[in-house]
Amino acid sequence: MVQLGLVVAQYDKHGAVIEEMEHGAYEAAADNDAEIVASIDVPGSYDTPLAADRLARRSDIDAVAVLGAIISGDTDHDQIIGNAAAQGLTDVSLDRDTPVTLGIIGPGMSQDEAEARTDKGDSAVRSAIELATELEQ
């Protein structure tokens, strides 16, 4: 059984996007004979690499799935946050030799687009399970 860590960025201006993504993540784990053994909530997507690193260090975690939503604003701030989070999570995966999957939707996304992409929570978990299983062989 694959054991997962889950990082959930809580920033969601206008609704239950993150809640739906997290629910999908837990369902995907259960449906794929995996277990989320630890979860860390962080304020926003920019904060996810440190939490992912903490989980990736644990010997009881095979992979980490990261969830978040970056909604466009009036500036390019969403692009900066998205790039920093993606690079940070890539670095964690390579430095810790542990799969870290990117389930952060956005940047450059409207609220309606975010609501249409809540399935990325379960796909991030499924990807983490598949990668951990493949690398274990």
Beta strands, then each sheet from edge to edge (+ up, - down):
strand 1: 2-9
strand 2: 34-42
strand 3: 63-71
strand 4: 100-109
sheet 1: 2+ 1+ 3+ 4+
end
